[in-house]
Amino acid sequence: MALSIENPKPEAEAGLNDLVALVADGMARVNTTILSRTGSDVAMIPEVANHLIASGGKRLRPILTLACAKLCGYAGEGDVKLAASVEFMHTATLLHDDVVDESDMRRGRVAARIKWGNEASVLVGDFLLGQAFRMMVEVGSLRALDILSAAATVIAEGEVMQLTNAKNLETDEAAYLAVIRGKTAELFAAACEVGPVLAGRPEAEHAAARAYGMNLGIAFQLIDDVLDYGGTSAELGKNVGDDFREGKITLPIVLAYRRASEGERGFWRRTLQQGEIGEDDLGTALDLLQRHGALEETVARAHHYGAQARAALDIFPDGPVKTALNGAVDFCVARAR
């Protein structure tokens, strides 16, 4: 049976909308903070930063920071600065990634590196990281600073692992999951964990929030991997097929290559390893992925990690925030079904 890749189901969108509504006041303050912290006497810095920051994106990571703080009864202002820090960290990684991947498009717009150059993209990313760490220090929580600074290190390690695995068709599932835990899921995990830390909650709740974010982040990335072979540019924020053209070994490729005939393996070696990609090769790749059930199985893995994320919330009392956090899981995994 072929996988259907379509817009999220209305009930999934509703789940995310509920979460957005619950933290709307906090996100308004986060957005104000973001705008104020991109200011600089160096005119190019706000131009480049705001090109990406103002281009959309659901800002799921800072929303999760506010929601997890709210879930744990936090009533201060530190969550706003930490949420802004999380968004700056994410934006910096996007600026850096587009340089590494030589991407032309980001969030439906021309990538900053195309408009201002690679050097400006890297340096403005560094500026945003610096501002993120300044805000973390201002909050005054050494534990939160430790969590987010450790995440920055792990994210960089994940990106280097991905670079090492690029075009390597012998990459196995465990190695690939290690990459996405680092480059994607770690920031989700840290964004969630700092909420109960600020609220002074027990260690068990720190661990539960972290597990929720980690599993949600893995599910989110797995669905992105699927959408690269049949979603839309609007859903991905980049061109469909970019992973294929860049020779990225994602889970659908790992699964399809493992099950491929020798002739099919020759196709993958020609396109992904040697970079010899013809006009019809993306369509051929999609046919092979569907033939071997690789996309369906990747979606099934995403649902598994989504279930793990929901289970991690069991420690918290029932209420609208917990319900909405579960709704965020529904949103992430329902983007492809």
Summary of the structure (lengths in Angstrom):
residues: 337
radius of gyration: 19.6
end to end distance: 11.6
largest distance: 60.6
contacts: 1185
relative contact order: 0.14
helix: 74%
strand: 1%
